[in-house]
Amino acid sequence: MRGPLFTCGPDDDVEVVLEVMKEHAIRRLPVEGFGGTVLGIVSMNDIVLSVGGRKVRGGEVIETLQSICAHHHPVPHIAAA
């Protein structure tokens, strides 16, 4: 299955990256450089490891993880056997 590719730039603030991740329920973003080259990938793990630093607050990370992990489709009820 293919869908749109979401990226971030090397100079994007962590808040921007978290917002893209939250909005599209994705855990990793390619970092796009000049001319569309891929410079690397930023993951939720990278961001979680930076919690407590100046750049990111724990609450923002938790909100993003809740959005990513939320069930976006109804879960079918499974009857007990």
C-alpha positions in Angstrom: 0.0 0.0 0.0 1.3 3.4 -0.9 0.4 6.8 0.4 1.8 10.3 0.5 5.3 10.7 1.8 5.7 13.1 4.6 9.1 14.6 5.3 10.8 17.2 7.5 13.7 19.5 6.8 17.1 19.6 8.6 16.2 22.9 10.2 12.7 22.1 11.4 12.0 22.5 15.1 11.1 19.4 17.0 7.6 20.8 17.6 7.1 20.8 13.8 8.3 17.2 13.5 6.0 16.1 16.3 3.0 17.9 14.7 3.6 16.1 11.4 3.9 12.8 13.2 0.8 13.4 15.3 -1.3 14.6 12.4 -0.4 11.6 10.2 0.1 9.0 12.9 3.6 8.1 11.8 6.7 7.2 13.9 9.5 8.1 11.5 10.1 11.0 9.1 12.8 11.2 6.4 14.8 14.4 6.7 14.9 15.9 3.2 17.8 18.0 2.1 18.4 20.2 -0.9 17.1 18.7 -4.2 15.1 16.0 -2.4 18.1 14.1 -1.1 17.4 12.0 2.1 19.8 13.2 4.8 18.5 10.7 7.5 15.4 9.7 9.4 14.1 11.1 12.6 12.1 8.7 14.8 10.0 8.9 17.9 12.8 7.1 19.6 15.2 10.0 18.7 12.7 12.5 20.1 11.9 10.5 23.3 15.7 10.2 24.0 15.9 14.0 23.9 13.0 14.6 26.4 14.3 16.7 29.3 16.5 18.8 27.0 15.8 22.3 26.0 14.1 21.3 22.7 11.2 19.1 23.6 8.7 18.8 26.5 7.5 15.4 27.7 3.8 16.4 27.2 4.3 17.0 23.5 5.8 13.6 23.1 3.0 11.9 25.0 0.4 13.6 22.9 2.1 12.5 19.7 2.5 8.9 20.9 -1.2 8.8 21.9 -2.2 10.0 18.5 0.1 7.5 16.7 -1.0 4.5 18.9 -4.7 5.3 18.9 -7.0 2.9 17.0 -8.1 4.8 14.0 -10.4 2.0 12.8 -13.1 0.2 14.8 -11.8 -2.9 16.4 -14.2 -5.8 15.8 -15.8 -7.3 18.9 -14.6 -10.9 19.4 -17.2 -13.0 21.1 -16.0 -15.2 24.0 -15.9 -18.9 23.0 
